[in-house]
Amino acid sequence: MSLRTRLWGAALLVAATAGPMTAQQPPPAPDAQQPPVTFRAEVNYVEADARVLDASGRFITGLTANDFQVLEDGKPQQVTVFSVVNLPVERAPRPLFASRPIEPDVATNLAGLNGRVYLVVLDDLHTNVQRSSRVRAAARQFIERYVGANDLVAVVHTSGRTDAGQEFTTNQRLLLEAVDKFMGRKVRSSTLNRIDQEQRTRQTRQQGDRIDDLDDAERGYQARSTLDSMRKLAQYLGGISGRRKALVLFSEGIDYDITDPINNRDATTIMNATRDLLADATRANVSIYGVDPRGLGGLSEEGIEVQAFPDDPSLGINPGSLWNEARLGQDSLRVLAAETGGFAVVSSNDFASAFQRIVDDNSSYYVLGYYPTNDRRDGRFRKIEVRVPGRPEAQVRARKGYVAARGRAAEPKPPGPNDPTIELSNAMGSPLPLPELPMAATAAVFKGPQPNGSVVVSTLIAGATLPLTEKDGAFRNHLEMAVVAVDQKGKSFSGGRSTLDLNMKADTVARVRALGFRVISQIDLPPGRYTMRIGAREANTRKAGSVSYDLEVPDFTDGKLVMSSLALTSAASAIAPTARTKDPLQQLLPGPLSSYREFPQNDELALFAEAYDNSGGQPHKVDISAQLRAEGGQSVFQTREERDSSELKGSAGGYGFAARIPLKDVAPGLYVLRVEAVSRLADQPRVARETVIRVLPAERRP
């Protein structure tokens, strides 16, 4: 280990002054299977995930809680929670004729989280602008080839750009769009700055005079900003247990020289910021994987700028200075990774092997949870050792420890009479979808009052496990629901909070058990991209659930031809008990907007869409069609309408299009439903919407 690496690691030695602890959640119930992912508040629970490998580097399966020994500061701890995580890397289902997966229009927590949790951090503050393309290429490679369809991924830029990030999603397109916006803004090399300063002062400078880096203050500020941003991200992930959380940092590393705190005024502050980041990351059980996208020989951009080095050797500016800067940054990546249970990828062009190691690290491991015997909130570092005593050949990879909380735990503020309950608030604030109350949601966007889009939200609460109490022949519960949309700048738009008293007879309960309970709501939003959080809480057992929905509201006046979302329902969907707090589609569909995408053969689909024609002043025709295509590309249903611009009476407006598709003669399998509008103007504007459905044998039900 180099001197600089040891000095970066020295930040841990002063961890006794770490800041207050973020809230953590209680453990899931003991289970030898894959643990549920939960998000709650608890202060005295520690979770360590252990990856156990044999001499060949293969994961050792079949271990039980009795095979492990967990020590904290050398003292044995009782493992009260033990689980095995073994996650597949799933690929999105794609019809054979489709060039890429069709994005789902339903978000669900029905299966819980069955994938990995990746937070991709793009360090624009420590990437040379000329090497921006390398970061984009490496991050795209990771997302396109190594992220599964079952993984949840977020993208963050350390500069805090709100227009370029992406909250947790499974949507690969949105993740890649966030990556493509990356642009480095690293401060110019300290060596290059000092060379320029030496040349400018050569005639007036005395032998031995110090040559300063004029960007030192900015360099220190950016280092602190990156470390503080990562610390907040670790805190944000701290409440999630039952999964490893991987922070994949694409960065050239912190390029501030902390080895000379006397001459570099921000060195001590940056050491403290590093300590604080490591304290929060270890406490939150977040593993950092540092990826230097420069690869081998990645300093050619800086080297080109050097004309000559100073002749005065006392200045310490020589051909090795640039490499020393690079090593300084790489050492910071090594320390952040090593102290949090990850690893660093530096001076290597083999990103493929590194990315596969990250996937392996976060796919198969053992989860061990315990309540520490030392429950003092003293802010000190607690060393963790995970052993498998009966397998001396086993290599155990686990985090090295954590920093205990300091001070008294904050008491939660009780909600006011008009506030959401604590359970619903926690569900809405969770970084990940919460599956305790299973639910699914879809949203359809239509033209609303200018300039807004009218968003119809359909939320389905799974009925099979919905707790009900019986009294006088009626089955009761109380539902509390909320919808919030957050745009890319962080601005929130409330879709309202509603409460519903369920008071049902036995026949209605039977339908709820089979088909769920649906709530239709509506929110108007200006054009833009949103993450919509939808949460629900039931009163009988106080369980809450949430989903996140990626929503794009188009500007329906931008473009010659624009299409709404595709609204879908079916005869079976209409049977599910439904509460409509507000439903603009009630008169346009024969049943409520459905989040079902599996339909039995004895069902009938009904769809509605609108095509907005902004060329109404020019007489022309518009063809609107609906087609159902099987996996091989063959059409099993098609209908078409011809519309005339005269219907719009000379102004921009929409053509409503509805169709019904009986499924009785459609074989079970995967299908793509496509609605398309084509203008007969000279340039033939064309728009379309698609969704994937699955037809089930008639005896099955959704």
N, C-alpha and C positions, 0 to 999 in steps of 0.2 A: 504494500500500500504506500503510495507516494506521500511526501510531506504535506502537500496541499490537501490530499484526501483526508489525512489525519486531522488537519486544521479545520476542514469543513465538519468533520465528525465531532470535533470538540464542542460544537454547539450543544450536543447532548449533555455534556458535563454540567451545564448550568440549568438543566431542566427543572431544578427544584423551584424555580420562579415562574413556572408555566402558568398561563391564564386560567380562567374558570372553565369548568367542564360543560360541554353541550349535553343536552338530554339524550339518554340512550333508552332503548326499549327493553322490556322484559323478554326473557327467553321464550321460544316456543315450547310446547309441551314435549317431554322426552319422546324421542321417536328414532328408530333405527333406520328410517327411510329418509328420502330427500326432505329437508326441512321446509316449512312454509316461510315465506318472506313476510315479516311483520314490520310495523312502524308505530311504535308507541314510546312512552316516556318511562324511563327507569334509570336510577343512578348507580345501583350497586350490582351490576352484572357485567361479566367479562366474557367475551367470545373470542376464541382462537380457532382459526381454520388451519389444518395441517395437511400438507401434501407429502405422502409417504412413498418413497421410491426405492426400488431395488438397485443392485449394483449396475444394472444396465440402463437405469433411468426410467424404468417402467413403473407406473402407479401400482401399488400393492393393494389389492382388493380383499374384501372379506374380514377386515379387522373389526373388532368390537370395542366397546368402551373399556372393557377389562384389559385390553391390550395396551392402553395408553397410560402414561403418567404425566401429569401436569404439575410443574413447580412454579411458584411465584416467589421470587427472591430466595430460592432454595427450599421453600416450604411446600410440601404436597398440598394440592387442592382437590376437593371433591368435585368430580365432573357430574353435574346434575342434568346436563343436556348433551346428547350425543346423536349425531345424524350423519348420514352419508350423502354427499352430493355427487351425482354423476350425470352431467348434462349433455345431451346430444347437440350437435350443430345442425339445426334444421334449415332447409331451404324453402323459400316461398313457393307454394304450388303455382304452376304455370301451365296453361294449355299449350299443347304442342305447337300451335300455329302462332303463338304470341312471341315477339322478339324479346320481351322482358316481362317480369311479373307484373300483373295488374294490381295496383294499389288497393288494399281493402278499404271499404267505406263503412266498416263497423269496428268499433273498439270494444274490447271485452276484458274482464278480469276473471272470466269463468274458470280458466285453467290455472289461475294464479300466475306467478312468474316462474317459467320453466326454462329460463335462459340465463345468460351472464349479464352483469351490470358493468358497462364501460362508460367512463367519463373521458372523452377525448379532449385534451387541453392543448390548444395551439398557441405557443408562446411567441406571439408577434413582437413582444418587447425585447426578445433575445434571439431574433432571427434577422440576418442580413437581408435587406430588401432584394438583393440580387439572387439570393438563394430561396426566395419564396416558393418558386416552382418545385423545389425539392421537397419542401414540407407538404405542399398540396399533393404531389405524386405519392409520397410515402403514406400520408393519411388516407388518400383514396384507396391505395392498395390494401391497407388494413380493413377498411370498411367494406370494400367490394368483395374481397376474397376470404376474409377471416371472421367477419361478423355474421352470425346466423340470423335467420328470420325470427327466431325466438329470443334474440338478445335485445336488451334495452340499451340505447346509446344516446348520449348527449354530446354536443360540441360546444366548447367555450373558448373564447379568445382572451388571453390574459390582459389585454388592454381594456377589456370591459366593453367592447363593441356590442351594443344591443341589437344592431341591425344584421349581425353576422352569426350569432349563436343559434343553437337549436336545442330545445329542451328534450328530455328523454322521449325517444320514439323508436319504433321499429321500421320507420319509413326510410329506406336507403336513399331515395331521391333527395329528401330534405336534408339528410346528413351530408350528402355530397355537395349540395348547394351551399351549405354552411362552410365546408372545407374550401370550396372554390373562391370564396370571398376573402380568403386569407392573404394578407400582405404584410411582410416583415417590416419592422420599424426600429431595428436595433440601432443603438448609438454607434457612431463610427469607432473603429478600433482605437484603443488607448495608445497603442504603439504608433499608429499612423498620426494621431493627433500630436504626440510628443515629437515625432520627427519633424512635422510642420512647424511646431513651436521652436524647435532648436534651430531650424533654418531661418526663421523670422528674427530670432534674437542673437544669431551667431556673432554679429558685429558688436553688440553691446554687452553680451553675457560674459561673466567672469568664469574662469576655470573652476569646476566643481559646483556651480550654481545649479539648483534643482530645476528640472523641466517638468512643468505640471501638465496634466491632462485637463484641457479646458472643459471637457464634458463630464468631469468627475461627478458633479452634483446631479446631472441628469441620469448618469449611469447608476448612481446610488438610488435615485428615486425609482427608476424602472425595476431595479432588483427588488426593492421593498414591495413595489406594486405586484410583481409576479408572485412573490412568496405570500403576501397577504391574500391575493386572489385565490391561490391554491389552498390556503388555510380555511377560507370561507367555504370553499367547495368541499373540503374534508368534513367541516362541521355540518354542511347540508346533508351529507351522506351518513352522518353519524347515527341517525336513528334507525337505520336499516340493519336488521340482523338476519341470520340464516343464509347469507350469501357473502362471498367475497365481493369487494368493490374495487375495481381496477381503475386507477387514474393513469391514463396513457398520455404522457407528456412529450409532445414533439417540440424540442427546444435545442438550442446550441449551448444551453446552460447559463448560469449566473456568471457574468463576465466581470464582476467586481472583485478586486484583489483584497480578500479579507486577511491575508497573511501579514499585512503591515498596518495594524490599526493606528499606529502613531501618525503616519503620513497620509493615510486614507481615512477621512473623517467619518465615513458611513460604515466602516468595517464592523464596528461593534454593533451598530443597529441592525445590520444585515445578519450578523451572527445570531442576534436575538430573534429576528424574524424567522430564521431557519429553525431555531429551537422551538418557537411557537408552532410553526407548521408541523414539525415532526411530532410535537406533543399532541396536537389535535388529530393528525393522521393516525398515529398509533392508538389513540383513545377510540377513534371511530373505526378502527380495523380497516383502513383504506390502504391498499398496496399501490405504490407509485412505480411505474415503469417508464424510465427516461429513454427517449429515442432521439439521438442526435442525427438529423437527416443529412449532415454533411458527408457522412461516410468516410472513406479513405481519401486523404489528400484534399480536404475540403476547404482550404484557405487560399485558393488560387485568386479569388476576387481581391482580397487584401494584398496579396503578394504583387499583383500587377501594379498597384499604386506606388510601391516602393521604388524610388529612383536610386537612393543611396542611403546607407546608414551613417550616423555621426561617427567622427573619428575619435571622439572622447570616450574611452571605455568606462569612465566613472559614471556615465549616465545610465549604463545598463541597457542601452538600446542597440540590439544586434539582431542578426538573422534568426536567433532562437526566440526573440520576444513574441512574435506572432504565435509560435507554437506553444509558448508558455500560456498565452491568453486562452488558446483552445483547450489546453489541458486543465486550466482553471475551471472553465465552464463544464468540461466533462467530469471533473471530480465532484462538482456540485450535483450532477445527475447521479453519479455513483452513490454518493452519501444518501440522497433522498430515497433512492431505490433500496439500498442495503438496509437502511434503518426501518423500512416499512414493509419488508418482506417481498419486494419486487426485485427487479434487476435492471441494469442500464445497458443500452445498446449504443456503443460508441466505437469510433474508428472501425466501422464495419459496413460493408455494402450488402451483407446478407440479411436484409430485412425479412425475407420470407421465413427463414428459420426462427428469427426472433419473434415474429408475430405468431407463429405456430406455438412457440413456448408460452406466450401470453395466453393463448387460447387453452393450452393444456393446463396451465396453472389455475385457470378459472373454470375448468370443466369438471375435474375430479379431485375431491378432497374430503376430509373429515371435519365436521364442525363440533367443537368441544366448548361447552359453556359452563361457567361456574360462578359462584358467589365468593369472592376472595375472603380469606380469613382476616386479612388486614383491610378493614373498611375505613381507615382514616382518610379524610379529605385533606391531605397535606401537600398536594401538588408535586409529589416526588415520583421519580421514574421507578417502575416496578418491572423487574426482569422476568420474562416468561421463558420457560423451557418445556418443550413437548418431547417426550421420549416414548419409544416403543421397546421396553426392556427385553422382551422375549425375542426380538428380531434384531440382533446386533448388526446385521448387514444393512438394515434399513437406514435410509437417509431421510430425515424429517426436515421439511421446509415449513417454517411457521414464523410469525412475527416475533421480534426479539423482546417486546415488552410494550408497555404503555405508560402514560403519565397520568397519575391519579388526579382527580378533581381537587380544587382548592376552595375553601370557604363553604358556607351553607348552601344547600341546594335551593334553587328558587322555587317558591310555591306557585303553582299554576293559578292564574287569575280566573275566578269563577265567571261564567258567562252572564251577561245582563239578560233582562226579560225578552229583549228582541234580538238577541244574538243567537247564532247557531250553537248547538250543544258542543261540548268538548270533543266528543267522538266524531262529529261531522267536521269540525274545524281541523282535527288531526288528519282526517281522510282527505280533505281538500288540500291540505298543505304537504301531504306526503310526496316525496320525490318520485315514487313509483306507484302504480295502481295498487289499491288495497283490495284483496280478495275476500275479506271476512264476510262481506255481504255481496254475493256474486251478482254481477250485473253486466249488461251490454248496452251500447249506445251507438246511434247513428245520427247524422245531421244532414239535412238537405237545404241548399241555399238557393233562394229565388230573388228576383228583383224586388226590392222594397222601396220605401220612401227615399227619394234621392238624397244623398248619394249612396245610401245604405243598401245592404243585402238583408233580406229577411231569412233568418236561420230557424228552421223547424228542427227541434231536437226530440228524438224518441229514445227513451230510457226504459230498458226491460230489466226488472228485478226478478231473479230466478225464484220460482215459487216452491220448488221441491223442499227447500230447507228454510223457508220463511217462517219464523216462529209465530204461532197464533194462539190466543187464549180463547177458550169457549165459555160463554155465559148466556144462559137462556136461549140456547140454540143458535147463537150468533158467534162468529169467529172474528177476533179483533186484533188489531195492532195499530200502531201510529207511525207513519212514514214522514221523515223530514228530508227534503231534497234541496240541492243548490246547484246552480250552473254559473261558472265564471269563465270568461274568455280573456286571455292575456295576449296582447300583440307583441311584436318583436322589440318594441321599445320599453316593454314592461308595464304598459298601461293596462289596467283592468277594466273590464266591462261586465257588469253584473247581469245575469239572466234571471235574477230573483231567487228567493228562498221560499219554498212552498211546504205546507204541511198537509197531510192527508190522513183522515181517520178511516181505517179499514173496518168495516162492519158487515161481514159477509155471511150468507147462508151456505149450507153444505154443498149445493150444486156449484156455486161460484167458487168455493174453495177447491173443488175438484179441478176446475178449469185453471185456477191459479197454480195448483200443484203441477199440472201437465204443461202449461204454456207460459207461466209467469204473469207478473203484473206490470203493465206498461203505463208510463207517464209521458204525455206529449206537452212540450213547452216551446216557447218561441223567444228569440232575442234578435234585435236589429243591430247590425255591425257595419261600420264603414269598410270599404275595400282594404284588403290586407291579409296577412297570414297570422294565424292565431294558434295557441295551444288552449284548448277548451278543457277545463276540469269539471267533471260531473260527479257529484257525490250524493250518497243516500245513507240514511241511518234509520234503523227500526227501533222502537221503544221497548219491546218486550225483553230482549236480552242486550240491548244497547250496542248491537253490532253495526259497524259502518263499512261502507265500501266506496271505491272511487275508480274512475277510469280517466285517461287522458286521450283527447281526440285532436288530431292534426286537422286544422280547418283552414281553407283558403276561400276568402270571399272575393270574387272577381269584381272588377268595375264593369258593370253590364252595359255601360255606354262606350267602352273602349274596344273598338273593333267593329267590323262590318256585320259580323254574325257572332253572337255569344250564346252559350247554352247554360241553363240552370243545372243543378244537380239532378240526378235520377232518383225520383221518389218511388219506392217499391212497397207493395203490400201483397197480401194473398187472402184467400178465403179462410185458411186456417189461422192466419195472423189476426183476423178480425174477431176471432172467438176469444182471444186473450183479453181478460178484463182490463180496461183502459180508462185512465183519468186524463182528461184534456184540460189543462190549465189555460192553454191557448193553442189553437190549431188552425192556421190559415189554409191547410190542405183538406179540411174536413169535407168541403163541398166538391173537391176535385178528385179524391180517391174514394173507392168503395169501402175502404177500411183504413185504420190508422197507419201512419208511417211505421214500417217494420224494420227491426234490426235482425230478423231472421235472414239467413242466407242458405239455409237447407230446407227443402220443401219436399213433401211426399208426392208420389205420382198422382194421387187423387186430389191434389190441390190445384188452384188456378191463380196465376200471378196477375197482378194489375200494376201498371206503371203510369207515371205522369212526369212530364218534363216540359219546359218552355224554351223556345228558341227566340232570342231577342234580335230583331232585324233592325240595324241602325242605318240601313240604306233605303228606308221606306219612301224617300222622295223619288226614287227611280223605279218605274214599273218593272216588276220581275216576278218570277216564281221561286218558291223554296220547296225542296223535297225533304220530307222528314220520314225516317224509317226506323223500325225496331227489328232487331235480328237476334235470334238465339242460336249460338254456334257451339257444336260439340268440341271435345278436346282435339280431334283430328282436323277441325276446321270446317266440317260440313254443317250446313244450315238446317236446323230442324224446325224453325219457325221464322216467318218474315212478314211484315206488314208495312205499307207505305202510304203516305198522304202527300197530296200536292196542295200547297198553300199559295195564296196570291197576296202580293204586297198591298193590294187595294183594301184588304181587311184592316190594315193599320191606318187607313184614312190619311195618308201622307205624313205620318209621324213615326218616330222610332217606337217600337213596341214588341210584344211577344206573341208567338203562336203557341197556344197550349196543345200538347200532344198526349193522348192517352191510348193505351192498348191493353188487351187482356190476352194471356197466354195460357191455355189449358195444358196441363202436364200429363194427362192420362196416357198419351201415346209417346211420351218422351222417356227414353231408357235411362235408368239410373246412371249417374256419372257427373263429371265436372263440365260446366258450361259457362260461356261468356255472353252476357246480355249487353247489347250495344244499341244505343240510340244515337242517330246521326242526322244532322241537318246540313243540306247543301244548297247554296244559292245558285241560281242560273245566271247571275251577272257574269260579265266577261271574265273576271278573275276567279270566279267560282269559289267564294269563301266556304269553308267547311269546318264544322265543329262536331264533337262527339263526346259521349260519356259511356263508360263501361263499368260493369261490376261482375264479379264471379259468383256463381251460385252452384249449389250441388243438389241434384235430384236424388231422392232416396226411394227405396222400394215402398210401395203403397202401404204396407203394414206398419212401417215406422212412422214416428211423429217427431217434429222438431223438439 
